[in-house]
Amino acid sequence: MASKKFIGALLITLVVLACSGGGEGLTECAKDCMPICLKEDGATISMCGQSCEEGCAIIERAAGNK
């Protein structure tokens, strides 16, 4: 059952990215994050896009501080 949700979320992500010009507005980190985020119950594409970008920015800042 979980694998079906993952595959569904992945397909949704790919369709959205294809329709929106390939996800040009998202960083590579956020693109990798999207399928994981979309597996969560109640997650939306806009919610995951923003959350993934914010999470990636935190990681990038932390890596720059080392």
Predicted model as a PDB file, atoms N, CA, C, CB and O in Angstrom, pLDDT in the B-factor column:
MODEL        1                                                                  
ATOM      1  N   MET A   1       0.826  -1.195   0.000  1.00 64.00           N  
ATOM      2  CA  MET A   1       0.000   0.000   0.000  1.00 64.00           C  
ATOM      3  C   MET A   1       0.866   1.254   0.000  1.00 64.00           C  
ATOM      4  CB  MET A   1      -0.937   0.001   1.207  1.00 64.00           C  
ATOM      5  O   MET A   1       0.582   2.200  -0.735  1.00 64.00           O  
ATOM      6  N   ALA A   2       1.908   1.273   0.806  1.00 70.00           N  
ATOM      7  CA  ALA A   2       2.780   2.448   0.874  1.00 70.00           C  
ATOM      8  C   ALA A   2       3.487   2.675  -0.452  1.00 70.00           C  
ATOM      9  CB  ALA A   2       3.811   2.291   1.999  1.00 70.00           C  
ATOM     10  O   ALA A   2       3.692   3.818  -0.860  1.00 70.00           O  
ATOM     11  N   SER A   3       3.862   1.587  -1.131  1.00 79.00           N  
ATOM     12  CA  SER A   3       4.539   1.750  -2.413  1.00 79.00           C  
ATOM     13  C   SER A   3       3.592   2.347  -3.452  1.00 79.00           C  
ATOM     14  CB  SER A   3       5.089   0.404  -2.905  1.00 79.00           C  
ATOM     15  O   SER A   3       4.033   3.098  -4.321  1.00 79.00           O  
ATOM     16  N   LYS A   4       2.304   2.028  -3.379  1.00 77.00           N  
ATOM     17  CA  LYS A   4       1.337   2.617  -4.305  1.00 77.00           C  
ATOM     18  C   LYS A   4       1.208   4.118  -4.050  1.00 77.00           C  
ATOM     19  CB  LYS A   4      -0.041   1.926  -4.168  1.00 77.00           C  
ATOM     20  O   LYS A   4       1.089   4.897  -4.997  1.00 77.00           O  
ATOM     21  N   LYS A   5       1.229   4.530  -2.785  1.00 77.00           N  
ATOM     22  CA  LYS A   5       1.164   5.950  -2.456  1.00 77.00           C  
ATOM     23  C   LYS A   5       2.408   6.668  -2.968  1.00 77.00           C  
ATOM     24  CB  LYS A   5       1.017   6.150  -0.935  1.00 77.00           C  
ATOM     25  O   LYS A   5       2.323   7.774  -3.501  1.00 77.00           O  
ATOM     26  N   PHE A   6       3.562   6.029  -2.803  1.00 73.00           N  
ATOM     27  CA  PHE A   6       4.808   6.632  -3.263  1.00 73.00           C  
ATOM     28  C   PHE A   6       4.796   6.798  -4.773  1.00 73.00           C  
ATOM     29  CB  PHE A   6       6.007   5.787  -2.833  1.00 73.00           C  
ATOM     30  O   PHE A   6       5.140   7.863  -5.284  1.00 73.00           O  
ATOM     31  N   ILE A   7       4.406   5.759  -5.484  1.00 77.00           N  
ATOM     32  CA  ILE A   7       4.361   5.814  -6.939  1.00 77.00           C  
ATOM     33  C   ILE A   7       3.364   6.869  -7.394  1.00 77.00           C  
ATOM     34  CB  ILE A   7       3.992   4.441  -7.524  1.00 77.00           C  
ATOM     35  O   ILE A   7       3.631   7.614  -8.337  1.00 77.00           O  
ATOM     36  N   GLY A   8       2.218   6.935  -6.726  1.00 75.00           N  
ATOM     37  CA  GLY A   8       1.226   7.960  -7.054  1.00 75.00           C  
ATOM     38  C   GLY A   8       1.769   9.358  -6.847  1.00 75.00           C  
ATOM     39  O   GLY A   8       1.593  10.234  -7.693  1.00 75.00           O  
ATOM     40  N   ALA A   9       2.429   9.564  -5.716  1.00 72.00           N  
ATOM     41  CA  ALA A   9       3.000  10.883  -5.420  1.00 72.00           C  
ATOM     42  C   ALA A   9       4.087  11.237  -6.427  1.00 72.00           C  
ATOM     43  CB  ALA A   9       3.573  10.918  -3.989  1.00 72.00           C  
ATOM     44  O   ALA A   9       4.188  12.384  -6.862  1.00 72.00           O  
ATOM     45  N   LEU A  10       4.891  10.260  -6.794  1.00 69.00           N  
ATOM     46  CA  LEU A  10       5.947  10.496  -7.767  1.00 69.00           C  
ATOM     47  C   LEU A  10       5.355  10.869  -9.121  1.00 69.00           C  
ATOM     48  CB  LEU A  10       6.841   9.259  -7.900  1.00 69.00           C  
ATOM     49  O   LEU A  10       5.835  11.797  -9.772  1.00 69.00           O  
ATOM     50  N   LEU A  11       4.330  10.165  -9.543  1.00 73.00           N  
ATOM     51  CA  LEU A  11       3.685  10.475 -10.815  1.00 73.00           C  
ATOM     52  C   LEU A  11       3.061  11.866 -10.799  1.00 73.00           C  
ATOM     53  CB  LEU A  11       2.622   9.432 -11.136  1.00 73.00           C  
ATOM     54  O   LEU A  11       3.174  12.616 -11.768  1.00 73.00           O  
ATOM     55  N   ILE A  12       2.409  12.202  -9.701  1.00 75.00           N  
ATOM     56  CA  ILE A  12       1.818  13.537  -9.581  1.00 75.00           C  
ATOM     57  C   ILE A  12       2.910  14.600  -9.687  1.00 75.00           C  
ATOM     58  CB  ILE A  12       1.049  13.680  -8.240  1.00 75.00           C  
ATOM     59  O   ILE A  12       2.739  15.604 -10.379  1.00 75.00           O  
ATOM     60  N   THR A  13       4.007  14.382  -9.013  1.00 71.00           N  
ATOM     61  CA  THR A  13       5.113  15.337  -9.052  1.00 71.00           C  
ATOM     62  C   THR A  13       5.637  15.498 -10.466  1.00 71.00           C  
ATOM     63  CB  THR A  13       6.241  14.892  -8.121  1.00 71.00           C  
ATOM     64  O   THR A  13       5.864  16.617 -10.925  1.00 71.00           O  
ATOM     65  N   LEU A  14       5.829  14.392 -11.153  1.00 69.00           N  
ATOM     66  CA  LEU A  14       6.351  14.458 -12.512  1.00 69.00           C  
ATOM     67  C   LEU A  14       5.398  15.187 -13.449  1.00 69.00           C  
ATOM     68  CB  LEU A  14       6.622  13.063 -13.037  1.00 69.00           C  
ATOM     69  O   LEU A  14       5.830  15.978 -14.287  1.00 69.00           O  
ATOM     70  N   VAL A  15       4.106  14.924 -13.309  1.00 65.00           N  
ATOM     71  CA  VAL A  15       3.119  15.603 -14.149  1.00 65.00           C  
ATOM     72  C   VAL A  15       3.117  17.097 -13.871  1.00 65.00           C  
ATOM     73  CB  VAL A  15       1.718  15.020 -13.916  1.00 65.00           C  
ATOM     74  O   VAL A  15       3.096  17.904 -14.800  1.00 65.00           O  
ATOM     75  N   VAL A  16       3.139  17.464 -12.606  1.00 64.00           N  
ATOM     76  CA  VAL A  16       3.131  18.885 -12.252  1.00 64.00           C  
ATOM     77  C   VAL A  16       4.392  19.570 -12.758  1.00 64.00           C  
ATOM     78  CB  VAL A  16       3.004  19.063 -10.729  1.00 64.00           C  
ATOM     79  O   VAL A  16       4.323  20.672 -13.301  1.00 64.00           O  
ATOM     80  N   LEU A  17       5.524  18.939 -12.587  1.00 61.00           N  
ATOM     81  CA  LEU A  17       6.768  19.530 -13.060  1.00 61.00           C  
ATOM     82  C   LEU A  17       6.762  19.679 -14.572  1.00 61.00           C  
ATOM     83  CB  LEU A  17       7.958  18.688 -12.620  1.00 61.00           C  
ATOM     84  O   LEU A  17       7.235  20.687 -15.099  1.00 61.00           O  
ATOM     85  N   ALA A  18       6.237  18.694 -15.269  1.00 60.00           N  
ATOM     86  CA  ALA A  18       6.170  18.760 -16.730  1.00 60.00           C  
ATOM     87  C   ALA A  18       5.236  19.874 -17.180  1.00 60.00           C  
ATOM     88  CB  ALA A  18       5.705  17.418 -17.307  1.00 60.00           C  
ATOM     89  O   ALA A  18       5.546  20.595 -18.129  1.00 60.00           O  
ATOM     90  N   CYS A  19       4.118  20.021 -16.524  1.00 56.00           N  
ATOM     91  CA  CYS A  19       3.131  21.038 -16.901  1.00 56.00           C  
ATOM     92  C   CYS A  19       3.585  22.447 -16.538  1.00 56.00           C  
ATOM     93  CB  CYS A  19       1.800  20.745 -16.232  1.00 56.00           C  
ATOM     94  O   CYS A  19       3.167  23.420 -17.166  1.00 56.00           O  
ATOM     95  N   SER A  20       4.425  22.552 -15.541  1.00 55.00           N  
ATOM     96  CA  SER A  20       4.850  23.878 -15.086  1.00 55.00           C  
ATOM     97  C   SER A  20       6.201  24.282 -15.658  1.00 55.00           C  
ATOM     98  CB  SER A  20       4.911  23.913 -13.574  1.00 55.00           C  
ATOM     99  O   SER A  20       6.865  25.164 -15.115  1.00 55.00           O  
ATOM    100  N   GLY A  21       6.605  23.656 -16.731  1.00 51.00           N  
ATOM    101  CA  GLY A  21       7.875  24.032 -17.354  1.00 51.00           C  
ATOM    102  C   GLY A  21       9.050  23.308 -16.744  1.00 51.00           C  
ATOM    103  O   GLY A  21      10.169  23.819 -16.783  1.00 51.00           O  
ATOM    104  N   GLY A  22       8.834  22.150 -16.190  1.00 50.00           N  
ATOM    105  CA  GLY A  22       9.937  21.363 -15.655  1.00 50.00           C  
ATOM    106  C   GLY A  22      10.347  21.741 -14.257  1.00 50.00           C  
ATOM    107  O   GLY A  22      11.438  21.375 -13.820  1.00 50.00           O  
ATOM    108  N   GLY A  23       9.524  22.450 -13.552  1.00 51.00           N  
ATOM    109  CA  GLY A  23       9.867  22.810 -12.185  1.00 51.00           C  
ATOM    110  C   GLY A  23      10.994  23.817 -12.118  1.00 51.00           C  
ATOM    111  O   GLY A  23      11.829  23.774 -11.214  1.00 51.00           O  
ATOM    112  N   GLU A  24      11.013  24.730 -13.087  1.00 63.00           N  
ATOM    113  CA  GLU A  24      12.104  25.690 -13.176  1.00 63.00           C  
ATOM    114  C   GLU A  24      12.233  26.557 -11.934  1.00 63.00           C  
ATOM    115  CB  GLU A  24      11.912  26.562 -14.378  1.00 63.00           C  
ATOM    116  O   GLU A  24      13.314  27.073 -11.651  1.00 63.00           O  
ATOM    117  N   GLY A  25      11.146  26.726 -11.189  1.00 84.00           N  
ATOM    118  CA  GLY A  25      11.197  27.569 -10.012  1.00 84.00           C  
ATOM    119  C   GLY A  25      11.764  26.880  -8.786  1.00 84.00           C  
ATOM    120  O   GLY A  25      12.006  27.535  -7.773  1.00 84.00           O  
ATOM    121  N   LEU A  26      11.982  25.576  -8.851  1.00 91.00           N  
ATOM    122  CA  LEU A  26      12.469  24.825  -7.704  1.00 91.00           C  
ATOM    123  C   LEU A  26      13.952  24.511  -7.839  1.00 91.00           C  
ATOM    124  CB  LEU A  26      11.676  23.539  -7.539  1.00 91.00           C  
ATOM    125  O   LEU A  26      14.453  24.253  -8.934  1.00 91.00           O  
ATOM    126  N   THR A  27      14.639  24.537  -6.710  1.00 92.00           N  
ATOM    127  CA  THR A  27      16.039  24.116  -6.702  1.00 92.00           C  
ATOM    128  C   THR A  27      16.107  22.599  -6.866  1.00 92.00           C  
ATOM    129  CB  THR A  27      16.750  24.563  -5.387  1.00 92.00           C  
ATOM    130  O   THR A  27      15.099  21.910  -6.710  1.00 92.00           O  
ATOM    131  N   GLU A  28      17.283  22.085  -7.177  1.00 94.00           N  
ATOM    132  CA  GLU A  28      17.444  20.636  -7.309  1.00 94.00           C  
ATOM    133  C   GLU A  28      17.121  19.930  -5.997  1.00 94.00           C  
ATOM    134  CB  GLU A  28      18.874  20.294  -7.755  1.00 94.00           C  
ATOM    135  O   GLU A  28      16.521  18.855  -5.985  1.00 94.00           O  
ATOM    136  N   CYS A  29      17.524  20.545  -4.906  1.00 95.00           N  
ATOM    137  CA  CYS A  29      17.233  19.984  -3.585  1.00 95.00           C  
ATOM    138  C   CYS A  29      15.726  19.852  -3.384  1.00 95.00           C  
ATOM    139  CB  CYS A  29      17.847  20.862  -2.473  1.00 95.00           C  
ATOM    140  O   CYS A  29      15.246  18.812  -2.934  1.00 95.00           O  
ATOM    141  N   ALA A  30      14.988  20.893  -3.714  1.00 95.00           N  
ATOM    142  CA  ALA A  30      13.532  20.874  -3.536  1.00 95.00           C  
ATOM    143  C   ALA A  30      12.871  19.869  -4.467  1.00 95.00           C  
ATOM    144  CB  ALA A  30      12.948  22.264  -3.775  1.00 95.00           C  
ATOM    145  O   ALA A  30      11.896  19.222  -4.085  1.00 95.00           O  
ATOM    146  N   LYS A  31      13.384  19.730  -5.675  1.00 94.00           N  
ATOM    147  CA  LYS A  31      12.848  18.737  -6.607  1.00 94.00           C  
ATOM    148  C   LYS A  31      13.007  17.331  -6.049  1.00 94.00           C  
ATOM    149  CB  LYS A  31      13.543  18.844  -7.971  1.00 94.00           C  
ATOM    150  O   LYS A  31      12.123  16.490  -6.211  1.00 94.00           O  
ATOM    151  N   ASP A  32      14.129  17.078  -5.395  1.00 96.00           N  
ATOM    152  CA  ASP A  32      14.351  15.763  -4.767  1.00 96.00           C  
ATOM    153  C   ASP A  32      13.427  15.559  -3.576  1.00 96.00           C  
ATOM    154  CB  ASP A  32      15.814  15.619  -4.321  1.00 96.00           C  
ATOM    155  O   ASP A  32      13.012  14.436  -3.286  1.00 96.00           O  
ATOM    156  N   CYS A  33      13.111  16.634  -2.896  1.00 96.00           N  
ATOM    157  CA  CYS A  33      12.285  16.596  -1.691  1.00 96.00           C  
ATOM    158  C   CYS A  33      10.806  16.365  -1.992  1.00 96.00           C  
ATOM    159  CB  CYS A  33      12.447  17.883  -0.921  1.00 96.00           C  
ATOM    160  O   CYS A  33      10.109  15.718  -1.209  1.00 96.00           O  
ATOM    161  N   MET A  34      10.326  16.885  -3.109  1.00 96.00           N  
ATOM    162  CA  MET A  34       8.895  16.877  -3.423  1.00 96.00           C  
ATOM    163  C   MET A  34       8.226  15.510  -3.341  1.00 96.00           C  
ATOM    164  CB  MET A  34       8.695  17.420  -4.783  1.00 96.00           C  
ATOM    165  O   MET A  34       7.179  15.402  -2.703  1.00 96.00           O  
ATOM    166  N   PRO A  35       8.775  14.460  -3.953  1.00 96.00           N  
ATOM    167  CA  PRO A  35       8.088  13.164  -3.866  1.00 96.00           C  
ATOM    168  C   PRO A  35       7.966  12.648  -2.432  1.00 96.00           C  
ATOM    169  CB  PRO A  35       8.822  12.139  -4.706  1.00 96.00           C  
ATOM    170  O   PRO A  35       6.993  11.977  -2.086  1.00 96.00           O  
ATOM    171  N   ILE A  36       8.944  12.963  -1.618  1.00 96.00           N  
ATOM    172  CA  ILE A  36       8.919  12.528  -0.218  1.00 96.00           C  
ATOM    173  C   ILE A  36       7.826  13.279   0.527  1.00 96.00           C  
ATOM    174  CB  ILE A  36      10.296  12.755   0.462  1.00 96.00           C  
ATOM    175  O   ILE A  36       7.051  12.682   1.274  1.00 96.00           O  
ATOM    176  N   CYS A  37       7.768  14.581   0.322  1.00 96.00           N  
ATOM    177  CA  CYS A  37       6.767  15.410   0.989  1.00 96.00           C  
ATOM    178  C   CYS A  37       5.356  15.016   0.568  1.00 96.00           C  
ATOM    179  CB  CYS A  37       7.012  16.886   0.685  1.00 96.00           C  
ATOM    180  O   CYS A  37       4.453  14.942   1.400  1.00 96.00           O  
ATOM    181  N   LEU A  38       5.170  14.766  -0.719  1.00 95.00           N  
ATOM    182  CA  LEU A  38       3.828  14.478  -1.233  1.00 95.00           C  
ATOM    183  C   LEU A  38       3.269  13.148  -0.738  1.00 95.00           C  
ATOM    184  CB  LEU A  38       3.850  14.477  -2.739  1.00 95.00           C  
ATOM    185  O   LEU A  38       2.074  12.892  -0.883  1.00 95.00           O  
ATOM    186  N   LYS A  39       4.111  12.302  -0.156  1.00 96.00           N  
ATOM    187  CA  LYS A  39       3.624  11.039   0.411  1.00 96.00           C  
ATOM    188  C   LYS A  39       2.832  11.268   1.693  1.00 96.00           C  
ATOM    189  CB  LYS A  39       4.795  10.095   0.688  1.00 96.00           C  
ATOM    190  O   LYS A  39       2.046  10.412   2.098  1.00 96.00           O  
ATOM    191  N   GLU A  40       3.032  12.406   2.327  1.00 96.00           N  
ATOM    192  CA  GLU A  40       2.358  12.692   3.594  1.00 96.00           C  
ATOM    193  C   GLU A  40       0.878  12.982   3.359  1.00 96.00           C  
ATOM    194  CB  GLU A  40       3.030  13.882   4.308  1.00 96.00           C  
ATOM    195  O   GLU A  40       0.506  13.652   2.395  1.00 96.00           O  
ATOM    196  N   ASP A  41       0.046  12.466   4.256  1.00 96.00           N  
ATOM    197  CA  ASP A  41      -1.393  12.708   4.156  1.00 96.00           C  
ATOM    198  C   ASP A  41      -1.685  14.202   4.224  1.00 96.00           C  
ATOM    199  CB  ASP A  41      -2.150  11.963   5.275  1.00 96.00           C  
ATOM    200  O   ASP A  41      -1.158  14.903   5.088  1.00 96.00           O  
ATOM    201  N   GLY A  42      -2.510  14.680   3.327  1.00 96.00           N  
ATOM    202  CA  GLY A  42      -2.918  16.075   3.324  1.00 96.00           C  
ATOM    203  C   GLY A  42      -1.942  17.020   2.654  1.00 96.00           C  
ATOM    204  O   GLY A  42      -2.208  18.219   2.568  1.00 96.00           O  
ATOM    205  N   ALA A  43      -0.816  16.508   2.178  1.00 95.00           N  
ATOM    206  CA  ALA A  43       0.181  17.365   1.546  1.00 95.00           C  
ATOM    207  C   ALA A  43      -0.324  17.854   0.193  1.00 95.00           C  
ATOM    208  CB  ALA A  43       1.516  16.616   1.383  1.00 95.00           C  
ATOM    209  O   ALA A  43      -0.978  17.115  -0.543  1.00 95.00           O  
ATOM    210  N   THR A  44      -0.012  19.106  -0.125  1.00 95.00           N  
ATOM    211  CA  THR A  44      -0.347  19.660  -1.430  1.00 95.00           C  
ATOM    212  C   THR A  44       0.949  20.041  -2.142  1.00 95.00           C  
ATOM    213  CB  THR A  44      -1.299  20.893  -1.294  1.00 95.00           C  
ATOM    214  O   THR A  44       2.008  20.159  -1.525  1.00 95.00           O  
ATOM    215  N   ILE A  45       0.838  20.228  -3.438  1.00 94.00           N  
ATOM    216  CA  ILE A  45       2.019  20.565  -4.220  1.00 94.00           C  
ATOM    217  C   ILE A  45       2.582  21.917  -3.792  1.00 94.00           C  
ATOM    218  CB  ILE A  45       1.685  20.576  -5.716  1.00 94.00           C  
ATOM    219  O   ILE A  45       3.794  22.064  -3.637  1.00 94.00           O  
ATOM    220  N   SER A  46       1.713  22.896  -3.601  1.00 93.00           N  
ATOM    221  CA  SER A  46       2.214  24.214  -3.200  1.00 93.00           C  
ATOM    222  C   SER A  46       2.825  24.172  -1.800  1.00 93.00           C  
ATOM    223  CB  SER A  46       1.084  25.251  -3.247  1.00 93.00           C  
ATOM    224  O   SER A  46       3.849  24.805  -1.543  1.00 93.00           O  
ATOM    225  N   MET A  47       2.196  23.429  -0.908  1.00 96.00           N  
ATOM    226  CA  MET A  47       2.705  23.302   0.459  1.00 96.00           C  
ATOM    227  C   MET A  47       4.085  22.633   0.446  1.00 96.00           C  
ATOM    228  CB  MET A  47       1.716  22.488   1.338  1.00 96.00           C  
ATOM    229  O   MET A  47       5.010  23.081   1.123  1.00 96.00           O  
ATOM    230  N   CYS A  48       4.202  21.569  -0.324  1.00 96.00           N  
ATOM    231  CA  CYS A  48       5.478  20.850  -0.378  1.00 96.00           C  
ATOM    232  C   CYS A  48       6.555  21.675  -1.068  1.00 96.00           C  
ATOM    233  CB  CYS A  48       5.306  19.516  -1.100  1.00 96.00           C  
ATOM    234  O   CYS A  48       7.715  21.651  -0.657  1.00 96.00           O  
ATOM    235  N   GLY A  49       6.180  22.404  -2.114  1.00 95.00           N  
ATOM    236  CA  GLY A  49       7.164  23.240  -2.793  1.00 95.00           C  
ATOM    237  C   GLY A  49       7.771  24.257  -1.858  1.00 95.00           C  
ATOM    238  O   GLY A  49       8.989  24.427  -1.815  1.00 95.00           O  
ATOM    239  N   GLN A  50       6.919  24.932  -1.110  1.00 95.00           N  
ATOM    240  CA  GLN A  50       7.407  25.941  -0.167  1.00 95.00           C  
ATOM    241  C   GLN A  50       8.216  25.293   0.962  1.00 95.00           C  
ATOM    242  CB  GLN A  50       6.228  26.740   0.419  1.00 95.00           C  
ATOM    243  O   GLN A  50       9.291  25.778   1.316  1.00 95.00           O  
ATOM    244  N   SER A  51       7.700  24.206   1.520  1.00 96.00           N  
ATOM    245  CA  SER A  51       8.387  23.549   2.632  1.00 96.00           C  
ATOM    246  C   SER A  51       9.739  22.992   2.205  1.00 96.00           C  
ATOM    247  CB  SER A  51       7.522  22.429   3.201  1.00 96.00           C  
ATOM    248  O   SER A  51      10.723  23.098   2.937  1.00 96.00           O  
ATOM    249  N   CYS A  52       9.779  22.401   1.020  1.00 96.00           N  
ATOM    250  CA  CYS A  52      11.047  21.843   0.539  1.00 96.00           C  
ATOM    251  C   CYS A  52      12.066  22.945   0.287  1.00 96.00           C  
ATOM    252  CB  CYS A  52      10.826  21.031  -0.743  1.00 96.00           C  
ATOM    253  O   CYS A  52      13.238  22.793   0.634  1.00 96.00           O  
ATOM    254  N   GLU A  53      11.636  24.054  -0.313  1.00 96.00           N  
ATOM    255  CA  GLU A  53      12.561  25.169  -0.546  1.00 96.00           C  
ATOM    256  C   GLU A  53      13.091  25.716   0.774  1.00 96.00           C  
ATOM    257  CB  GLU A  53      11.869  26.289  -1.344  1.00 96.00           C  
ATOM    258  O   GLU A  53      14.283  25.995   0.897  1.00 96.00           O  
ATOM    259  N   GLU A  54      12.212  25.871   1.758  1.00 96.00           N  
ATOM    260  CA  GLU A  54      12.644  26.384   3.065  1.00 96.00           C  
ATOM    261  C   GLU A  54      13.602  25.417   3.749  1.00 96.00           C  
ATOM    262  CB  GLU A  54      11.432  26.642   3.967  1.00 96.00           C  
ATOM    263  O   GLU A  54      14.606  25.835   4.325  1.00 96.00           O  
ATOM    264  N   GLY A  55      13.294  24.134   3.685  1.00 96.00           N  
ATOM    265  CA  GLY A  55      14.174  23.132   4.296  1.00 96.00           C  
ATOM    266  C   GLY A  55      15.535  23.097   3.622  1.00 96.00           C  
ATOM    267  O   GLY A  55      16.561  22.991   4.294  1.00 96.00           O  
ATOM    268  N   CYS A  56      15.550  23.186   2.308  1.00 96.00           N  
ATOM    269  CA  CYS A  56      16.812  23.180   1.569  1.00 96.00           C  
ATOM    270  C   CYS A  56      17.641  24.419   1.893  1.00 96.00           C  
ATOM    271  CB  CYS A  56      16.550  23.102   0.060  1.00 96.00           C  
ATOM    272  O   CYS A  56      18.865  24.341   1.999  1.00 96.00           O  
ATOM    273  N   ALA A  57      16.975  25.561   2.049  1.00 95.00           N  
ATOM    274  CA  ALA A  57      17.699  26.794   2.397  1.00 95.00           C  
ATOM    275  C   ALA A  57      18.359  26.661   3.770  1.00 95.00           C  
ATOM    276  CB  ALA A  57      16.741  28.011   2.382  1.00 95.00           C  
ATOM    277  O   ALA A  57      19.478  27.132   3.970  1.00 95.00           O  
ATOM    278  N   ILE A  58      17.678  26.032   4.697  1.00 96.00           N  
ATOM    279  CA  ILE A  58      18.239  25.819   6.040  1.00 96.00           C  
ATOM    280  C   ILE A  58      19.478  24.934   5.952  1.00 96.00           C  
ATOM    281  CB  ILE A  58      17.184  25.179   6.986  1.00 96.00           C  
ATOM    282  O   ILE A  58      20.503  25.212   6.575  1.00 96.00           O  
ATOM    283  N   ILE A  59      19.367  23.869   5.173  1.00 94.00           N  
ATOM    284  CA  ILE A  59      20.495  22.946   5.008  1.00 94.00           C  
ATOM    285  C   ILE A  59      21.684  23.658   4.359  1.00 94.00           C  
ATOM    286  CB  ILE A  59      20.075  21.724   4.157  1.00 94.00           C  
ATOM    287  O   ILE A  59      22.825  23.492   4.787  1.00 94.00           O  
ATOM    288  N   GLU A  60      21.408  24.442   3.335  1.00 92.00           N  
ATOM    289  CA  GLU A  60      22.472  25.165   2.642  1.00 92.00           C  
ATOM    290  C   GLU A  60      23.152  26.168   3.574  1.00 92.00           C  
ATOM    291  CB  GLU A  60      21.910  25.886   1.408  1.00 92.00           C  
ATOM    292  O   GLU A  60      24.376  26.289   3.564  1.00 92.00           O  
ATOM    293  N   ARG A  61      22.360  26.890   4.383  1.00 92.00           N  
ATOM    294  CA  ARG A  61      22.959  27.838   5.333  1.00 92.00           C  
ATOM    295  C   ARG A  61      23.823  27.112   6.359  1.00 92.00           C  
ATOM    296  CB  ARG A  61      21.863  28.649   6.048  1.00 92.00           C  
ATOM    297  O   ARG A  61      24.917  27.567   6.694  1.00 92.00           O  
ATOM    298  N   ALA A  62      23.328  25.987   6.851  1.00 92.00           N  
ATOM    299  CA  ALA A  62      24.080  25.233   7.860  1.00 92.00           C  
ATOM    300  C   ALA A  62      25.390  24.702   7.269  1.00 92.00           C  
ATOM    301  CB  ALA A  62      23.227  24.062   8.409  1.00 92.00           C  
ATOM    302  O   ALA A  62      26.420  24.697   7.943  1.00 92.00           O  
ATOM    303  N   ALA A  63      25.348  24.264   6.037  1.00 89.00           N  
ATOM    304  CA  ALA A  63      26.556  23.755   5.386  1.00 89.00           C  
ATOM    305  C   ALA A  63      27.569  24.884   5.166  1.00 89.00           C  
ATOM    306  CB  ALA A  63      26.200  23.085   4.040  1.00 89.00           C  
ATOM    307  O   ALA A  63      28.778  24.657   5.222  1.00 89.00           O  
ATOM    308  N   GLY A  64      27.080  26.080   4.919  1.00 87.00           N  
ATOM    309  CA  GLY A  64      27.959  27.231   4.715  1.00 87.00           C  
ATOM    310  C   GLY A  64      28.593  27.719   6.006  1.00 87.00           C  
ATOM    311  O   GLY A  64      29.619  28.398   5.973  1.00 87.00           O  
ATOM    312  N   ASN A  65      27.993  27.380   7.150  1.00 60.00           N  
ATOM    313  CA  ASN A  65      28.506  27.827   8.443  1.00 60.00           C  
ATOM    314  C   ASN A  65      29.567  26.916   9.017  1.00 60.00           C  
ATOM    315  CB  ASN A  65      27.388  27.946   9.415  1.00 60.00           C  
ATOM    316  O   ASN A  65      30.161  27.233  10.048  1.00 60.00           O  
ATOM    317  N   LYS A  66      29.816  25.795   8.372  1.00 47.00           N  
ATOM    318  CA  LYS A  66      30.802  24.839   8.927  1.00 47.00           C  
ATOM    319  C   LYS A  66      32.207  25.241   8.596  1.00 47.00           C  
ATOM    320  CB  LYS A  66      30.547  23.435   8.406  1.00 47.00           C  
ATOM    321  O   LYS A  66      33.152  24.553   8.982  1.00 47.00           O  
TER     322      LYS A  66                                                      
ENDMDL                                                                          
END                                                                             
